[in-house]
């Protein structure tokens, strides 16, 4: 296995897994302000990474392609919705529900692959999705309402991934264009309704500026890892971030688990175990088949 690829992949998910700490530090700033400043900071940082990687030609070419531009506009809206939900959830002490959303996300990707891409859903996939649905149902029954934060995060991020999968551009290039398209709205919000005041303090300004690196760096690391690691390894790594978020919510921020939440997470974890086992099984089968052809 490529060690540099593995290190990059682990680093990306660890950064994503520590985002609640970053968001909690900005609890005194409105979620809309946080997202608006994150868009502008991410635009600057992603553009620097893209330019350093020689992506300016692809950037200009993509801006001239109306279809790609429209799709990146749609993915940009979805990621902005995802970021807003995430910030609102974390600052209002719903960290556990955000982890639930990102545990559900891989299974929702399976559903979208079947519904949108017309891919075949194996038995293991059906079992995994059914168990996740039971887990969500338990939470809805316990709360007397749909767990909209978890589902909103899962749906927006799965939709984002589905669109980005269909747009053949490098990660930093795509992110730069998404942020460029969102930048006018971010600037409008900050100029008309931004609540930071004349000078919010160097600490707050520094934290808001950090939104660029914490957005662009893990994306770049993930793109590097995805080109070098087996799909099964990526499938396992994607649970690092929600696991870290879950542990922070339960043991750092002291959010109550309760019997219903434990049962819901148990169902979803069981579904993920089935899902991962199937990925590993298929990966080994392909490896054996490739080895046989080389003999």
N, C-alpha and C positions, 0 to 999 in steps of 0.2 A: 504494500500500500504506500502511496505517495505521502511521505511524512509532512512535507510542506503543505500539501492540500488538506491533510487532516488538521494540522495546526491552524490553518486559515479558517476551516469550517468550524472548528470548536471555538475559535476566537469570535467569529461572527455571532454565533448563537449565545455565547457568554455575554457579549455586549448587549444583545437584545434582551437577555434574561435579567440584566441589571437596570433596565430602563425605569422600573418603578422607583428606584432610588432617585434617579434624575428627576422624574416627574414630581415626586414628593417634595423635592427641594424647591420646586416652582409652584408650590401649593398656593402661595399668596398672589400668583398671577392668574388671570382668568384663562380658562382653557382655549378660548378663541385667540387670545393674544399669544399664547404659547405656540399654537399651530401656525399662526400667521408668521411669527418670527422664525419658526422652524423651517417654513417654506423658503423664506429669503436666505437664511443661513445655509440650508441644504443646496439651494441653487448655486451659491458662490462656491461651496466646497466641492460639490459634484462636478461643476464646470472646471475647477482646477485639476481634479483627478482625471477627468476626461481629456483635457488638453495635454496633460503630462503623458497620457497613454496614447496620444496621437489620434484622438477621436474627433477632431474638429471637422474633418471632411465628412464623416458619417453624420455628424450633427447638422451640418448645412444641408446635406442630401435628404435627411429625414424631414427637416423643416419644409422642404419643397414637395414632399409626398403627402398629399391631402389625406389619403386613407390612413397612413401611419400616424399622422398628426391627430386625426380624429380619435383614433384608438388610444393614443397616449393622453389625450385630453380626458377621455373616459376613465382611464386607469388613474390619472391624477386626481380626479374627483373622488374615486373610490378610496384612494390612499389617504386623502384629506379627511374623508368621513371616518376612516379607521383610526387615524391619529386623534381626531376629536373625541371619539368614543373612548379611546384608551385613556386620554388625559382626564376626561370627566370621571371615568370609573376609578382611576387610581387616586385622584385627589379627594374623591368622596368615599374612600375606604371600601372599594369593591375590587381589590387586587385579586382575590380568589376567583372572582367571576371572569376577570381578564384571562387568567390562566386556563380556565375552563374553555373560553373561546378559542384559544390557540391549541388546546388539546383536541377540540372538535374539528379544527381547520383541516387536518389531513384527511379525515373521513368525509368531510364535505367536498374536498377535492375529488374524492372517488365518485361521489354522487354527480358532481358537475361533469366529470369525464364521461359518465354514462348518459346523462340527459343531454348535454350540449355536444360532446364530441362523439357520441354514439359508440363508446368503447364497451367491451363486454365486462360485466361485473361477475367475478368468480364467487363461489360459495363463501369463501373466507371474507370477501368484501361485503357480502350481504349480511353475514353474521356481525361483522364489525359495525356496520352502519345501524343495524337493528339495536345493538347494545348501546350505541351512542344515543339513539332516539329514546330508549328507555331511560337513560341517565338524564337527558334534558326533560323528559316527561316528569320524572321524580322531582326535579327542581321546580318545574312549573306548578306541580301539585302542592309542594311544600310552601311555595311563596304565594300561591293563588294568582299567579300571573306568569306570562312567558318570560324567561330569562333573556330579556332583550339585549342586554350588554354583551353577553357571551355570544348570542346568535348574530348580533350586529357585527361584532369583531370578526367572527368566522366567515360570515357571508361577504363582508366588504373585502377581506383579505383574500378569500378564495376567488372572488370575482376579479380582483386586481391581478392575481397570479394567472388566471385564465386569459385575461387580455394580454398581459405582458408576454405570455408564452406565444401568442399569435403575432407579436411584433418583433421582427428579426433585427434588434438593435442591441448593442452592448449595454450592460447595466448602468454605468455612469452616464452614457449618452441618453438613455431613456429617462433616467431620473432628472437629468439637467433639463430636458424638454418638458417633462411633467411639471417641474417646479417653475420653469419659465412661463408656462401657461397659467399656473396658479398665482404667480407673482402679482399681477395687477389687482386681483381680489385681496391678496394679503396686504398690499400697500394701501388699498382703499380702506380696509378694515382698520389698519393701524392709524391712518391719518384722520379718520372720522370717529372711530369708537375705541381706539386703543386706550387702555386704562393705566398705562405705566407712569403717567405724569411727566414733568419736565426732565427729571433726572432720577431714575429708579434706584441708583446705586450701582457701583461697579460689580458687586456680587451677582445681582440679578441680570445685568447686561452680559456678564461673562457666561452665566448659565444659559441664557437665551442663545448666545452665539455658539455655544457647545452643541446646539441642536443640529448644526450642519455636520460636524464630524460624527456624531452618534447615529446620524442617518446614512451618510455616504460611505463611511469606513466599513461597517459590517456588510453592506450591500456589495462593495468591491471585494471584500474577503470571501463572501459567499460565492460570487461569480468565479473567483479564482479556484475555490474548492470544488465547485460543481463540474469544472472541466477536468479535474484530476482524480476524483473519488468515484467509486462504484455507486450506482443509484441506491443500493441497499444501505450503504453507509450514510448517505445523505438522509435517507428515510429514518435512520436511527437518530442522527444528530438533531433533527428538527424537534425532538422532544426535550432537548436540553433547556431551551428558553422557557417553555411553559412550566417545566419542573422547577426551575429556579424561581419563577414568579410565584408558583404555588407555595414553595417553602417560605418565601418572604411574606406572603399574605398570612400564612398560618402561624409562623413562628417569630417573625420580626415585627409585623404590624398587628399581630394578635387578633386577626379577624376570626370570628367563630366558625367552626366547621359544622358541628351538629350532625345527628344521625342521617338526616335527609341528604345533606351535602356529601357526607362520606359515602353513602350508598350511590349517589349520582356519579361521583368521581370513580368509584369502584367499577361501575358499569362501563364508563368511558375508557378507563384504563384496561379493562378486559377486552373491549373492542379494539383498542390500540395494540394490545398484545397479539391478538389474532391477525391484525393487519400487518404488523412487523414480522411475525413468524412467516406469513405468506410471502412477503417481500424477500426475506432471507432464503426461503425455500426456492423461489423462482430464480434468485440470483445464483444460488449454488447449481441449480439445474443448467442454467446458461453457461456457467463456468465449466462444468463437466462436458457439456456439448462442444464448447470451443476447444477444450483440451483434446477431445476425441478426434476432432477434425484435423488437429495438428500432428497426430501420430502417423 
